[in-house]
Amino acid sequence: MSGAFSNLKNIIHLLKSVDLEQLQKISQKVDLPQLMNNFSKLDDKQLQGLMKMLNPNQKKKELPPIDGDFYDVFHTLPPEHRELQLKVRAFMEKEVKPIVNDYWLRDQFPFELIPKFKELNICGVTYDGYGCPNLPFMMEGVLAMEMARVDASIATFFGVQSGLSMGSIYMCGSEEQKQKWLPQMQKFDKIGAFGLTEPEVGSGAAGGLTTTCEKTEDGWILNGQKKWIGNATFADLIIIWARDLADGEVKGFIVEKDNPGFSVEKIKGKMALRIVQNGLITLKDCVVTEENRLQNANSFKDTAKVLRMTRAGVAWMATGCARGAYESALDYTRKREQFGKPIASFQMIQGHLVEMLSNLTAMQTLVFRLSEMQDEGILKDEHASLAKVFCTLRTRDVVSHAREVMGGNGILLEYDVARFVADSEAIYSYEGTKEINSLIVGRSITGFSAFV
Ligand SMILES: Cc1cc2nc3c(=O)[nH]c(=O)nc-3n(C[C@H](O)[C@H](O)[C@H](O)COP(=O)(O)OP(=O)(O)OC[C@H]3O[C@@H](n4cnc5c(N)ncnc54)[C@H](O)[C@@H]3O)c2cc1C
């Protein structure tokens, strides 16, 4: 109705530009009040057509492109890396975007994407050898951002496969273990998961793991439970972290899905990252061979090395989620009209958009430097933690502004932003909560540990 009103106003405006003499001539030929009455009965589409006829030379206002990279941060990537970034973006737009809301709603994983992911040949992004691309850490981050820009669940699936589970084997496995598992995982022929968190032990995992491992003549016996384990319901292998009853140290194991004593139950009823299949794993006298114990994982410090790498990836993922929400919201506000104008033309809406963009730009520049530090080999736990805290916190803010400028449609899945709002809650909590990552940074800057 308001669109029709605005078109009618434009027609009157056009008629006003006709000079008096012409108008008199027209009024002799047509009944002007009747004409206006007829105009008022036309619908929006008909009025737009009429506008075009009356003013064929009027050009549609050209709007600036929608691009969340306001400081051109990523245009500085080498051409081949920029090309890969855009290739993954196109893949996400074409293959993932059209199906993702349906899978999210049904709490299911889109297995048809796995062979398509394989074709991209990006898994194990930074690893040297084993069929992996051996790209800089920068690209690991950029690709995580591109995936999360469309869907954070798919980015998480990839992060668990390529980062947490392959990363544990790459960083803590023997050469033989790497040769055995990494090439198959790189091609997604084997899917991995990473089991650290327990039902009663989350933030306190470093010193408090209750899952135990015990050396026997035939190998190892594992007992305990692991909660929240992404990909666990369909993974072929799960990295399990357990405390050795003999020396109290945390050790890592490659537990295969058909190991006796291993079982997994899907966690249902999540309000975020619903595509990620999180499992509750039970290990009851689960037998694992010495061959499947990660040969270079001797204490929690080795687990922490893997987390340092993947935590940086989570900061990138949060950035992607914020970027997806910002770009969707900007697009929406330019198309949605109220009071006869696009809502993007209102000052208060522009205020929301600029606040989103400021946060997004800060995040992008921060994670860019974070990955430079990773590539320079100077990244420490506190650097990754600061980025994780900042980006996941800001993302919650960005997605809430995005949802706000979309009015009622902001809570509808079909407009995507509702999914970003929900998913940002899970990213905020996993791989160390705000409090835990703040404590890591706090310890580093003050010299005092405040964990307990
Ligand atoms: C969707 C999703 C996917 C996940 N995927 C995996 C996975 O694949 N593998 C895996 O191992 N884990 C996974 N996790 C687990 C995740 O890492 C934990 O949820 C997270 O570490 C927090 O642990 P918790 O949930 O037990 O919370 P708790 O540790 O119980 O924390 C509850 C609250 O207390 C606060 N708190 C705790 N200790 C302190 C302290 N010392 N000082 C101040 N505040 C404190 C926390 O910050 C938090 O606010 C996943 C979680 C989610 C939600």
The ligand as an SDF file (V2000), in Angstrom:
LIG
                    3D

 53 58  0  0  0  0  0  0  0  0999 V2000
   27.6460  -26.4190   20.2430 C   0  0  0  0  0  0  0  0  0  0  0  0
   28.8100  -26.8710   21.0510 C   0  0  0  0  0  0  0  0  0  0  0  0
   29.7810  -27.6520   20.4600 C   0  0  0  0  0  0  0  0  0  0  0  0
   30.8640  -28.1400   21.2300 C   0  0  0  0  0  0  0  0  0  0  0  0
   31.7670  -28.9910   20.6440 N   0  0  0  0  0  0  0  0  0  0  0  0
   32.7150  -29.5740   21.4210 C   0  0  0  0  0  0  0  0  0  0  0  0
   33.5910  -30.5740   20.8660 C   0  0  0  0  0  0  0  0  0  0  0  0
   33.5290  -30.9090   19.6660 O   0  0  0  0  0  0  0  0  0  0  0  0
   34.4930  -31.1820   21.6900 N   0  0  0  0  0  0  0  0  0  0  0  0
   34.6120  -30.8380   23.0070 C   0  0  0  0  0  0  0  0  0  0  0  0
   35.4590  -31.4150   23.6880 O   0  0  0  0  0  0  0  0  0  0  0  0
   33.7950  -29.9020   23.5590 N   0  0  0  0  0  0  0  0  0  0  0  0
   32.8540  -29.2640   22.8090 C   0  0  0  0  0  0  0  0  0  0  0  0
   32.0020  -28.3150   23.3600 N   0  0  0  0  0  0  0  0  0  0  0  0
   32.1100  -28.0070   24.7870 C   0  0  0  0  0  0  0  0  0  0  0  0
   32.5640  -26.6020   25.0930 C   0  0  0  0  0  0  0  0  0  0  0  0
   33.9160  -26.4280   24.8270 O   0  0  0  0  0  0  0  0  0  0  0  0
   32.1560  -26.2820   26.5450 C   0  0  0  0  0  0  0  0  0  0  0  0
   30.7500  -26.1390   26.5430 O   0  0  0  0  0  0  0  0  0  0  0  0
   32.8340  -25.0720   27.1080 C   0  0  0  0  0  0  0  0  0  0  0  0
   34.2050  -25.2810   27.2830 O   0  0  0  0  0  0  0  0  0  0  0  0
   32.2140  -24.6510   28.4730 C   0  0  0  0  0  0  0  0  0  0  0  0
   32.0970  -25.7280   29.3390 O   0  0  0  0  0  0  0  0  0  0  0  0
   30.7070  -26.0230   30.0500 P   0  0  0  0  0  0  0  0  0  0  0  0
   29.6310  -25.9720   29.0200 O   0  0  0  0  0  0  0  0  0  0  0  0
   30.8340  -27.2970   30.8010 O   0  0  0  0  0  0  0  0  0  0  0  0
   30.4510  -24.8240   31.0330 O   0  0  0  0  0  0  0  0  0  0  0  0
   31.0360  -24.6180   32.5920 P   0  0  0  0  0  0  0  0  0  0  0  0
   32.4400  -24.9810   32.5780 O   0  0  0  0  0  0  0  0  0  0  0  0
   30.1110  -25.4270   33.4570 O   0  0  0  0  0  0  0  0  0  0  0  0
   30.8180  -23.1170   32.7700 O   0  0  0  0  0  0  0  0  0  0  0  0
   29.5840  -22.5120   33.1480 C   0  0  0  0  0  0  0  0  0  0  0  0
   29.8510  -21.0280   33.4410 C   0  0  0  0  0  0  0  0  0  0  0  0
   30.7750  -20.8790   34.5080 O   0  0  0  0  0  0  0  0  0  0  0  0
   31.8500  -20.0560   34.1020 C   0  0  0  0  0  0  0  0  0  0  0  0
   33.0930  -20.4400   34.7870 N   0  0  0  0  0  0  0  0  0  0  0  0
   33.6380  -21.6780   34.8950 C   0  0  0  0  0  0  0  0  0  0  0  0
   34.7910  -21.6200   35.5720 N   0  0  0  0  0  0  0  0  0  0  0  0
   35.0080  -20.3260   35.8960 C   0  0  0  0  0  0  0  0  0  0  0  0
   36.0300  -19.6060   36.5880 C   0  0  0  0  0  0  0  0  0  0  0  0
   37.1200  -20.1970   37.0640 N   0  0  0  0  0  0  0  0  0  0  0  0
   35.8900  -18.2740   36.7440 N   0  0  0  0  0  0  0  0  0  0  0  0
   34.8180  -17.6390   36.2280 C   0  0  0  0  0  0  0  0  0  0  0  0
   33.8220  -18.2410   35.5750 N   0  0  0  0  0  0  0  0  0  0  0  0
   33.9230  -19.5730   35.3960 C   0  0  0  0  0  0  0  0  0  0  0  0
   31.9340  -20.2710   32.6090 C   0  0  0  0  0  0  0  0  0  0  0  0
   32.6350  -19.2270   31.9760 O   0  0  0  0  0  0  0  0  0  0  0  0
   30.4700  -20.3240   32.2270 C   0  0  0  0  0  0  0  0  0  0  0  0
   29.9560  -19.0300   32.1370 O   0  0  0  0  0  0  0  0  0  0  0  0
   30.9560  -27.7890   22.6020 C   0  0  0  0  0  0  0  0  0  0  0  0
   29.9710  -26.9680   23.1620 C   0  0  0  0  0  0  0  0  0  0  0  0
   28.9270  -26.5080   22.4180 C   0  0  0  0  0  0  0  0  0  0  0  0
   27.8850  -25.6600   23.0900 C   0  0  0  0  0  0  0  0  0  0  0  0
  1  2  1  0
  2  3  1  0
  2 52  2  0
  3  4  2  0
  4  5  1  0
  4 50  1  0
  5  6  2  0
  6  7  1  0
  6 13  1  0
  7  8  2  0
  7  9  1  0
  9 10  1  0
 10 11  2  0
 10 12  1  0
 12 13  2  0
 13 14  1  0
 14 15  1  0
 14 50  1  0
 15 16  1  0
 16 17  1  0
 16 18  1  0
 18 19  1  0
 18 20  1  0
 20 21  1  0
 20 22  1  0
 22 23  1  0
 23 24  1  0
 24 25  2  0
 24 26  1  0
 24 27  1  0
 27 28  1  0
 28 29  2  0
 28 30  1  0
 28 31  1  0
 31 32  1  0
 32 33  1  0
 33 34  1  0
 33 48  1  0
 34 35  1  0
 35 36  1  0
 35 46  1  0
 36 37  1  0
 36 45  1  0
 37 38  2  0
 38 39  1  0
 39 40  1  0
 39 45  2  0
 40 41  1  0
 40 42  2  0
 42 43  1  0
 43 44  2  0
 44 45  1  0
 46 47  1  0
 46 48  1  0
 48 49  1  0
 50 51  2  0
 51 52  1  0
 52 53  1  0
M  END
$$$$
